[in-house]
């Protein structure tokens, strides 16, 4: 059984600067106690013989190799732009900035 008491919950609430009613303290005492008990059960099972895992199934990186391929020329990239200066996109200023 956990050692979470209403006084412990009150203390934690004060540290976190959270105002709790007596009813909330009562509810949280039970909930935090259940969490602590659950963690204690897991700690009993986790032994040095059991390796830590982040996923139950072994995972491998499935990304393809990064191989350069054909790219657009500057003219092709700018062909659909509403406005360009020949080598760059031209966009209007925002937030009162001057061009």
N, CA, C and O atoms as a MOPAC input file, in Angstrom:
PM7 MOZYME 1SCF
protein

 N      0.84200 1    -1.18500 1     0.00000 1
 C      0.00000 1     0.00000 1     0.00000 1
 C      0.87600 1     1.23300 1     0.00000 1
 O      1.93900 1     1.24600 1     0.62100 1
 N      0.43700 1     2.26600 1    -0.69200 1
 C      1.23700 1     3.48100 1    -0.83200 1
 C      1.23900 1     4.29300 1     0.45600 1
 O      0.43800 1     4.07700 1     1.36500 1
 N      2.16100 1     5.22200 1     0.49000 1
 C      2.28400 1     6.09700 1     1.65500 1
 C      1.78700 1     7.49600 1     1.32500 1
 O      2.23900 1     8.46900 1     1.92800 1
 N      0.86900 1     7.61200 1     0.38400 1
 C      0.31300 1     8.91900 1     0.03100 1
 C     -0.78800 1     9.25800 1     1.02500 1
 O     -1.77100 1     8.52900 1     1.15500 1
 N     -0.61200 1    10.35800 1     1.71500 1
 C     -1.58000 1    10.80500 1     2.70800 1
 C     -2.14900 1    12.15500 1     2.26400 1
 O     -1.58700 1    12.81300 1     1.38900 1
 N     -3.25600 1    12.55900 1     2.86400 1
 C     -3.76800 1    13.89800 1     2.54100 1
 C     -2.74100 1    14.99900 1     2.80700 1
 O     -2.69700 1    16.00100 1     2.09400 1
 N     -1.92200 1    14.80600 1     3.83300 1
 C     -0.89000 1    15.79900 1     4.13300 1
 C      0.13700 1    15.86100 1     3.00100 1
 O      0.61600 1    16.93900 1     2.65000 1
 N      0.47100 1    14.69800 1     2.43300 1
 C      1.40400 1    14.65900 1     1.30400 1
 C      0.81700 1    15.41600 1     0.11500 1
 O      1.51600 1    16.19200 1    -0.53500 1
 N     -0.45100 1    15.19500 1    -0.16500 1
 C     -1.12100 1    15.87200 1    -1.28300 1
 C     -1.17200 1    17.37700 1    -1.02600 1
 O     -0.93000 1    18.16900 1    -1.93600 1
 N     -1.48400 1    17.77200 1     0.20100 1
 C     -1.50700 1    19.20400 1     0.53900 1
 C     -0.13400 1    19.82900 1     0.31200 1
 O     -0.01900 1    20.92000 1    -0.24700 1
 N      0.90600 1    19.11800 1     0.75600 1
 C      2.27600 1    19.62200 1     0.59600 1
 C      2.63600 1    19.76700 1    -0.88100 1
 O      3.20100 1    20.78100 1    -1.29100 1
 N      2.30700 1    18.74500 1    -1.68100 1
 C      2.59000 1    18.81300 1    -3.11600 1
 C      1.81900 1    19.95400 1    -3.78100 1
 O      2.34700 1    20.64200 1    -4.65400 1
 N      0.58400 1    20.14500 1    -3.36600 1
 C     -0.22400 1    21.23400 1    -3.91300 1
 C      0.39100 1    22.58800 1    -3.56800 1
 O      0.40800 1    23.49300 1    -4.40300 1
 N      0.89100 1    22.72800 1    -2.35400 1
 C      1.53900 1    23.97900 1    -1.96600 1
 C      2.79600 1    24.21600 1    -2.79100 1
 O      3.04600 1    25.33700 1    -3.23300 1
 N      3.59100 1    23.16300 1    -3.00200 1
 C      4.80400 1    23.30200 1    -3.80900 1
 C      4.47900 1    23.72000 1    -5.23700 1
 O      5.20500 1    24.50500 1    -5.84600 1
 N      3.37200 1    23.18300 1    -5.76700 1
 C      2.95400 1    23.50000 1    -7.13200 1
 C      2.09600 1    24.75800 1    -7.19000 1
 O      1.69500 1    25.19100 1    -8.27100 1
 N      1.81600 1    25.34200 1    -6.03400 1
 C      0.98300 1    26.53900 1    -5.92400 1
 C     -0.39500 1    26.31300 1    -6.55600 1
 O     -0.88900 1    27.11700 1    -7.34600 1
 N     -0.98900 1    25.17900 1    -6.16900 1
 C     -2.32800 1    24.82100 1    -6.63000 1
 C     -3.24700 1    24.81400 1    -5.41900 1
 O     -2.96500 1    24.15200 1    -4.42000 1
 N     -4.34100 1    25.54900 1    -5.51100 1
 C     -5.32300 1    25.57900 1    -4.43100 1
 C     -6.27200 1    24.40100 1    -4.60800 1
 O     -6.91800 1    24.26900 1    -5.64700 1
 N     -6.35400 1    23.54500 1    -3.59500 1
 C     -7.23200 1    22.37700 1    -3.64200 1
 C     -8.23400 1    22.42300 1    -2.50300 1
 O     -7.91800 1    22.85600 1    -1.39500 1
 N     -9.44400 1    21.97100 1    -2.79100 1
 C    -10.45000 1    21.84600 1    -1.73600 1
 C    -10.19900 1    20.54400 1    -0.99200 1
 O     -9.42900 1    19.69700 1    -1.44400 1
 N    -10.85700 1    20.39300 1     0.15800 1
 C    -10.71700 1    19.14400 1     0.92100 1
 C    -11.19400 1    17.94500 1     0.10600 1
 O    -10.61500 1    16.86100 1     0.18700 1
 N    -12.25400 1    18.14600 1    -0.67900 1
 C    -12.77000 1    17.05200 1    -1.51200 1
 C    -11.74200 1    16.66200 1    -2.58200 1
 O    -11.53400 1    15.47600 1    -2.83900 1
 N    -11.10100 1    17.65900 1    -3.20400 1
 C    -10.09000 1    17.37800 1    -4.22200 1
 C     -8.88600 1    16.66700 1    -3.60700 1
 O     -8.31000 1    15.76800 1    -4.21900 1
 N     -8.51600 1    17.06900 1    -2.41200 1
 C     -7.39800 1    16.42200 1    -1.72300 1
 C     -7.72500 1    14.96700 1    -1.45600 1
 O     -6.87800 1    14.09200 1    -1.63500 1
 N     -8.95000 1    14.70600 1    -1.02800 1
 C     -9.37500 1    13.33500 1    -0.75900 1
 C     -9.32100 1    12.48600 1    -2.02600 1
 O     -8.81000 1    11.36600 1    -2.00300 1
 N     -9.84700 1    13.01500 1    -3.13000 1
 C     -9.84900 1    12.27400 1    -4.39800 1
 C     -8.41900 1    12.04200 1    -4.88100 1
 O     -8.06700 1    10.93200 1    -5.27800 1
 N     -7.60200 1    13.08700 1    -4.84700 1
 C     -6.23300 1    12.96900 1    -5.32100 1
 C     -5.39700 1    12.03600 1    -4.45800 1
 O     -4.49200 1    11.37400 1    -4.96700 1
 N     -5.68100 1    11.97200 1    -3.17400 1
 C     -4.95400 1    11.04700 1    -2.30000 1
 C     -5.14200 1     9.61700 1    -2.79300 1
 O     -4.17600 1     8.85900 1    -2.88600 1
 N     -6.37500 1     9.24900 1    -3.10700 1
 C     -6.64300 1     7.90800 1    -3.62300 1
 C     -6.02200 1     7.68000 1    -4.98800 1
 O     -5.44400 1     6.62300 1    -5.24000 1
 N     -6.13600 1     8.66800 1    -5.87500 1
 C     -5.60300 1     8.52000 1    -7.22800 1
 C     -4.07900 1     8.43200 1    -7.23000 1
 O     -3.50500 1     7.57100 1    -7.89700 1
 N     -3.42400 1     9.32300 1    -6.48500 1
 C     -1.96600 1     9.27600 1    -6.41900 1
 C     -1.48400 1     7.99600 1    -5.74600 1
 O     -0.45000 1     7.44500 1    -6.12500 1
 N     -2.22900 1     7.52200 1    -4.75000 1
 C     -1.87900 1     6.26000 1    -4.10100 1
 C     -1.93400 1     5.10200 1    -5.08500 1
 O     -1.06700 1     4.22800 1    -5.06500 1
 N     -2.95100 1     5.08700 1    -5.95100 1
 C     -3.07200 1     4.02400 1    -6.95700 1
 C     -1.91400 1     4.08900 1    -7.95200 1
 O     -1.39500 1     3.05700 1    -8.37500 1
 N     -1.51600 1     5.29700 1    -8.32100 1
 C     -0.39100 1     5.44900 1    -9.24700 1
 C      0.89800 1     4.93600 1    -8.61600 1
 O      1.65200 1     4.19400 1    -9.24600 1
 N      1.14500 1     5.33200 1    -7.37300 1
 C      2.36600 1     4.89000 1    -6.68100 1
 C      2.37100 1     3.36700 1    -6.53300 1
 O      3.41200 1     2.73400 1    -6.71000 1
 N      1.22700 1     2.77900 1    -6.21100 1
 C      1.14100 1     1.31800 1    -6.09000 1
 C      1.43000 1     0.63400 1    -7.42300 1
 O      2.11800 1    -0.38600 1    -7.46300 1
 N      0.90900 1     1.19100 1    -8.50900 1
 C      1.14400 1     0.61300 1    -9.83500 1
 C      2.61600 1     0.67200 1   -10.21300 1
 O      3.15800 1    -0.29300 1   -10.75200 1
 N      3.26200 1     1.78700 1    -9.93800 1
 C      4.68200 1     1.92400 1   -10.23500 1
 C      5.48800 1     0.94000 1    -9.38800 1
 O      6.46500 1     0.36500 1    -9.86700 1
 N      5.08800 1     0.74700 1    -8.15000 1
 C      5.78900 1    -0.19800 1    -7.27800 1
 C      5.68200 1    -1.62000 1    -7.82200 1
 O      6.64100 1    -2.38700 1    -7.74000 1
 N      4.51100 1    -1.98000 1    -8.38200 1
 C      4.35800 1    -3.31900 1    -8.97300 1
 C      5.28000 1    -3.49800 1   -10.16400 1
 O      5.89000 1    -4.55500 1   -10.32300 1
 N      5.38800 1    -2.48600 1   -10.99400 1
 C      6.28200 1    -2.56200 1   -12.14900 1
 C      7.72600 1    -2.67600 1   -11.67300 1
 O      8.51000 1    -3.42800 1   -12.25100 1
 N      8.07800 1    -1.94500 1   -10.63900 1
 C      9.43900 1    -1.98600 1   -10.11500 1
 C      9.77700 1    -3.37400 1    -9.57700 1
 O     10.92800 1    -3.80000 1    -9.66600 1
 N      8.79200 1    -4.08900 1    -9.01800 1
 C      9.03400 1    -5.44600 1    -8.53400 1
 C      9.35600 1    -6.39300 1    -9.68400 1
 O     10.17700 1    -7.29800 1    -9.53900 1
 N      8.71100 1    -6.18300 1   -10.82100 1
 C      8.88700 1    -7.06900 1   -11.96600 1
 C     10.16800 1    -6.75000 1   -12.71700 1
 O     10.85700 1    -7.65900 1   -13.18100 1
 N     10.49300 1    -5.48300 1   -12.84100 1
 C     11.68700 1    -5.07000 1   -13.57600 1
 C     12.93000 1    -5.47000 1   -12.79200 1
 O     13.21000 1    -4.92400 1   -11.72500 1
 N     13.66000 1    -6.41800 1   -13.33100 1
 C     14.88500 1    -6.89700 1   -12.68400 1
 C     16.06700 1    -6.62300 1   -13.60300 1
 O     15.87000 1    -6.30700 1   -14.77600 1
 N     17.27100 1    -6.73700 1   -13.10300 1
 C     18.44000 1    -6.52100 1   -13.96900 1
 C     18.49400 1    -7.50700 1   -15.14700 1
 O     19.14400 1    -7.23300 1   -16.15600 1
 N     17.80600 1    -8.65900 1   -15.01700 1
 C     17.82100 1    -9.64400 1   -16.10000 1
 C     16.96600 1    -9.20100 1   -17.28900 1
 O     17.15600 1    -9.68300 1   -18.40600 1
 N     16.02300 1    -8.28000 1   -17.04700 1
 C     15.10900 1    -7.85100 1   -18.09700 1
 C     15.63500 1    -6.54800 1   -18.70100 1
 O     15.72700 1    -5.53600 1   -18.00600 1
 N     15.98100 1    -6.57000 1   -19.99800 1
 C     16.49700 1    -5.33900 1   -20.60100 1
 C     15.38300 1    -4.30400 1   -20.76400 1
 O     14.22400 1    -4.65000 1   -20.99300 1
 N     15.75200 1    -3.04900 1   -20.64400 1
 C     14.78800 1    -1.96700 1   -20.82700 1
 C     14.38800 1    -1.90600 1   -22.29500 1
 O     15.22500 1    -2.08700 1   -23.17900 1
 N     13.12200 1    -1.65400 1   -22.55200 1
 C     12.64200 1    -1.54500 1   -23.92700 1
 C     11.79000 1    -0.29400 1   -24.07400 1
 O     11.14400 1     0.15200 1   -23.12700 1
 N     11.80200 1     0.25900 1   -25.27400 1
 C     10.93000 1     1.39100 1   -25.54800 1
 C      9.75500 1     0.95400 1   -26.40900 1
 O      8.78400 1     1.69300 1   -26.57200 1
 N      9.85100 1    -0.26500 1   -26.96700 1
 C      8.79500 1    -0.77300 1   -27.83500 1
 C      8.80700 1    -2.30200 1   -27.74500 1
 O      9.88000 1    -2.90500 1   -27.72200 1
 N      7.63900 1    -2.93500 1   -27.69300 1
 C      7.61000 1    -4.38500 1   -27.53600 1
 C      8.09800 1    -5.15900 1   -28.75700 1
 O      8.47500 1    -6.32500 1   -28.64000 1
 N      8.09500 1    -4.52700 1   -29.91900 1
 C      8.53700 1    -5.19000 1   -31.14100 1
 C      9.80100 1    -4.48500 1   -31.62300 1
 O      9.83000 1    -3.25500 1   -31.67700 1
 N     10.85500 1    -5.24100 1   -31.97800 1
 C     12.07300 1    -4.57900 1   -32.47200 1
 C     11.75400 1    -3.72300 1   -33.70400 1
 O     11.08300 1    -4.17300 1   -34.63200 1
 N     12.24000 1    -2.50400 1   -33.69100 1
 C     11.97700 1    -1.58000 1   -34.78800 1
 C     13.28300 1    -1.27300 1   -35.52500 1
 O     14.36200 1    -1.28500 1   -34.93300 1
 N     13.16400 1    -1.00000 1   -36.81900 1
 C     14.31500 1    -0.60100 1   -37.62000 1
 C     13.93900 1     0.64200 1   -38.39500 1
 O     12.77000 1     0.86300 1   -38.71000 1
 N     14.93000 1     1.44700 1   -38.69800 1
 C     14.68700 1     2.64700 1   -39.48100 1
 C     14.30000 1     2.22900 1   -40.89600 1
 O     15.05600 1     1.52600 1   -41.56600 1
 N     13.13700 1     2.65600 1   -41.34500 1
 C     12.64300 1     2.24200 1   -42.65200 1
 C     12.79200 1     3.34600 1   -43.69600 1
 O     12.22100 1     3.25000 1   -44.78300 1
 N     13.54500 1     4.38200 1   -43.37800 1
 C     13.74200 1     5.46600 1   -44.32700 1
 C     14.68600 1     5.02400 1   -45.43900 1
 O     15.62900 1     4.26500 1   -45.21200 1
 N     14.41600 1     5.50500 1   -46.61800 1
 C     15.27000 1     5.17800 1   -47.75100 1
 C     16.55500 1     5.99400 1   -47.66300 1
 O     16.58700 1     7.01100 1   -46.97000 1
 N     17.60200 1     5.57400 1   -48.34100 1
 C     18.83200 1     6.37300 1   -48.35500 1
 C     18.58400 1     7.72500 1   -49.01600 1
 O     17.78000 1     7.82400 1   -49.94400 1
 N     19.25200 1     8.73900 1   -48.55600 1
 C     19.10900 1    10.07900 1   -49.11300 1
 C     20.02200 1    10.18900 1   -50.32500 1
 O     21.22000 1    10.44000 1   -50.19600 1
 N     19.43400 1     9.99500 1   -51.51500 1
 C     20.19700 1    10.02700 1   -52.75600 1
 C     19.70900 1    11.21000 1   -53.58800 1
 O     18.51400 1    11.31100 1   -53.86700 1
 N     20.60800 1    12.10200 1   -53.98600 1
 C     20.17700 1    13.23300 1   -54.80300 1
 C     19.58800 1    12.75600 1   -56.13400 1
 O     20.07300 1    11.79900 1   -56.73600 1
 N     18.55400 1    13.43100 1   -56.56900 1
 C     17.92500 1    13.09800 1   -57.84100 1
 C     17.81900 1    14.33900 1   -58.69600 1
 O     18.41400 1    15.37200 1   -58.39100 1
 N     17.06000 1    14.23200 1   -59.76400 1
 C     16.90600 1    15.40100 1   -60.63200 1
 C     16.21800 1    16.54600 1   -59.88500 1
 O     15.29500 1    16.32100 1   -59.10200 1
 N     16.67200 1    17.75900 1   -60.13200 1
 C     16.09200 1    18.93900 1   -59.47900 1
 C     15.61500 1    19.91900 1   -60.53600 1
 O     15.96600 1    19.81200 1   -61.71100 1
 N     14.81000 1    20.87300 1   -60.09800 1
 C     14.32000 1    21.90600 1   -60.99100 1
 C     15.40000 1    22.95300 1   -61.22800 1
 O     16.21300 1    23.23400 1   -60.34800 1
 N     15.39700 1    23.50900 1   -62.39400 1
 C     16.26700 1    24.66000 1   -62.64600 1
 C     15.62800 1    25.86700 1   -61.98400 1
 O     14.43700 1    25.83100 1   -61.67300 1
 N     16.38300 1    26.93500 1   -61.76000 1
 C     15.76800 1    28.13300 1   -61.17500 1
 C     14.58700 1    28.64300 1   -62.00600 1
 O     13.58300 1    29.08800 1   -61.45000 1
 N     14.70500 1    28.57900 1   -63.31400 1
 C     13.61700 1    29.04200 1   -64.17500 1
 C     12.36800 1    28.17900 1   -63.98200 1
 O     11.25700 1    28.70600 1   -63.92700 1
 N     12.54200 1    26.86200 1   -63.88000 1
 C     11.40300 1    25.96400 1   -63.67700 1
 C     10.75500 1    26.20500 1   -62.31500 1
 O      9.53000 1    26.19700 1   -62.19700 1
 N     11.57700 1    26.42000 1   -61.28900 1
 C     11.04000 1    26.65200 1   -59.94800 1
 C     10.25100 1    27.94800 1   -59.88500 1
 O      9.24100 1    28.02100 1   -59.18500 1
 N     10.69400 1    28.97200 1   -60.60300 1
 C     10.03900 1    30.27900 1   -60.56800 1
 C      8.92000 1    30.41800 1   -61.59400 1
 O      8.22200 1    31.43200 1   -61.60400 1
 N      8.73700 1    29.43100 1   -62.44600 1
 C      7.75600 1    29.52700 1   -63.53100 1
 C      6.34100 1    29.77400 1   -63.01500 1
 O      5.59100 1    30.51800 1   -63.64800 1
 N      5.95600 1    29.18700 1   -61.90700 1
 C      4.60300 1    29.35000 1   -61.38700 1
 C      4.46800 1    30.42700 1   -60.33100 1
 O      3.38500 1    30.61100 1   -59.77500 1
 N      5.55000 1    31.14800 1   -60.04200 1
 C      5.50600 1    32.17400 1   -59.00000 1
 C      4.72700 1    33.38800 1   -59.47900 1
 O      4.87900 1    33.80500 1   -60.62700 1
 N      3.88600 1    33.96600 1   -58.60600 1
 C      3.15700 1    35.16600 1   -59.00500 1
 C      4.10000 1    36.31700 1   -59.34700 1
 O      3.81100 1    37.13400 1   -60.22200 1
 N      5.25300 1    36.37000 1   -58.63000 1
 C      6.19600 1    37.44500 1   -58.86300 1
 C      7.59600 1    36.95700 1   -58.54000 1
 O      7.80900 1    36.29200 1   -57.52600 1
 N      8.56000 1    37.28900 1   -59.41000 1
 C      9.95800 1    36.91500 1   -59.16400 1
 C     10.84900 1    37.98700 1   -59.75300 1
 O     10.40100 1    38.80600 1   -60.55600 1
 N     12.12200 1    37.98400 1   -59.35300 1
 C     13.06400 1    38.96100 1   -59.91300 1
 C     14.05700 1    38.27400 1   -60.85000 1
 O     15.11300 1    38.82900 1   -61.15400 1
 N     13.72400 1    37.09500 1   -61.29500 1
 C     14.58700 1    36.36300 1   -62.21300 1
 C     15.34400 1    35.23300 1   -61.54200 1
 O     15.60100 1    34.20500 1   -62.16800 1
 N     15.70900 1    35.40900 1   -60.26400 1
 C     16.42900 1    34.33500 1   -59.56400 1
 C     15.83700 1    34.02700 1   -58.19100 1
 O     16.25900 1    33.07700 1   -57.53100 1
 N     14.85300 1    34.83400 1   -57.75600 1
 C     14.24900 1    34.63200 1   -56.43800 1
 C     12.75700 1    34.93600 1   -56.48100 1
 O     12.27700 1    35.64800 1   -57.36300 1
 N     12.03400 1    34.38000 1   -55.50600 1
 C     10.63400 1    34.71900 1   -55.32500 1
 C     10.55500 1    36.12000 1   -54.73700 1
 O     11.39900 1    36.49400 1   -53.92300 1
 N      9.57000 1    36.89100 1   -55.12900 1
 C      9.34000 1    38.21600 1   -54.55300 1
 C      8.03400 1    38.10400 1   -53.75200 1
 O      6.99400 1    37.70200 1   -54.27400 1
 N      8.12800 1    38.47000 1   -52.47600 1
 C      6.95000 1    38.43400 1   -51.60100 1
 C      6.76600 1    39.82000 1   -50.98900 1
 O      7.72500 1    40.57300 1   -50.81700 1
 N      5.52700 1    40.13600 1   -50.66700 1
 C      5.25500 1    41.43900 1   -50.07800 1
 C      5.69500 1    41.46000 1   -48.62400 1
 O      5.74400 1    40.42600 1   -47.95700 1
 N      6.01500 1    42.66100 1   -48.14400 1
 C      6.42800 1    42.82500 1   -46.75000 1
 C      5.26200 1    42.53500 1   -45.82200 1
 O      4.10200 1    42.74900 1   -46.17500 1
 N      5.58300 1    42.04300 1   -44.62500 1
 C      4.55400 1    41.75700 1   -43.62300 1
 C      4.87900 1    42.51300 1   -42.33700 1
 O      6.01700 1    42.92700 1   -42.11900 1
 N      3.87500 1    42.68600 1   -41.50000 1
 C      4.03500 1    43.31400 1   -40.19300 1
 C      4.67200 1    44.68700 1   -40.26400 1
 O      5.44400 1    45.06600 1   -39.38300 1
 N      4.34700 1    45.44100 1   -41.32000 1
 C      4.83600 1    46.81100 1   -41.40800 1
 C      6.28600 1    46.92900 1   -41.81600 1
 O      6.84800 1    48.02100 1   -41.72300 1
 N      6.91600 1    45.86600 1   -42.26200 1
 C      8.31400 1    45.92000 1   -42.67500 1
 C      8.40100 1    46.57100 1   -44.05000 1
 O      7.49600 1    46.42200 1   -44.87100 1
 N      9.45800 1    47.27100 1   -44.29200 1
 C      9.69300 1    47.90100 1   -45.58700 1
 C     10.45300 1    46.93200 1   -46.47300 1
 O     11.28300 1    46.17500 1   -45.97000 1
 N     10.19800 1    46.92900 1   -47.77800 1
 C     10.91500 1    46.02300 1   -48.69300 1
 C     12.36400 1    46.38300 1   -48.83400 1
 O     13.09700 1    45.71800 1   -49.56600 1

